[in-house]
Amino acid sequence: MDQLAPKSKTFQDSLYEKAARNQSLVKALFDISYSILISIVVLTTISAFRDQEVFNYFLVKRAIFGRLALVVLLITLTPGILGRFNIQIKAIRIITLFRRRLGILVFLLAFTHASLMFLPKIVKIEPFLIPPPTFQIFGILALTILSFMFLTSNNFSVRRLGPWWKRLHRLVYVALLFILLHTALQRTSIWSISAGVFFALEISSLIYAYLKGGSFNNPTLKQTPKTP
């Protein structure tokens, strides 16, 4: 009997295997991006009081950090949505290899955005409104949730919190709702539309998974990859 010929690897297979083999390199790139964002926050904080020219350079770019935070968040949520709908795309599984790292990046981008929003008020370049505009309140609420997720994005917290770790990190759905309101209350844009579409997909996938299996858990993503 002729032996069956081995199944040839697809482009997605090769891409996933390459990403898995080079996890250390990718994680190093994440660490570099974290350092850059932290440096920007420190630099802009110092320059707000000493070098207005440097501060103004980053001030006009503050929206970029918020938009990048949203993009990375939506990328991070994509495997869960597809998994609950039982849509298997192996290339998308690359995201799950670095999901925790991506979550940290979301927080640091959002924190950088927030710091550049509030520093001008602290140095009295812009008025400090009390109460703040409604869209800012939702932004603060979203950042608060992301802060708790950031602080618990480590193996120690996973062990200590046990089942509460997953419950806490499910608040990302609430954070996405707050981000949707944060963007939509300013104006209708590609960012508010994207947040709205993904929020609708999240809710739909959760309902679909519950009706099909009686659980909100994603059967294809039962474990969160550990990050050293």
Secondary structure, DSSP 8 states (H G I E B T S, - for coil): ----------HHHHHHHHHHHTHHHHHHHHHHHHHHHHHHHHHHHHHHHH-HHHHHHHHTTHHHHHHHHHHHHHHHHHHHHHHHTT---GGGHHHHHTHHHHHHHHHHHHHHHHHHHHHHHHTTSS---SS--HHHHHHHHHHHHHHHHHHT-SHHHHHHHTHHHHHHHTTHHHHHHHHHHHHHTT---HHHHHHHHHHHHHHHHHHHHHHHHS-SS-TT--S-----
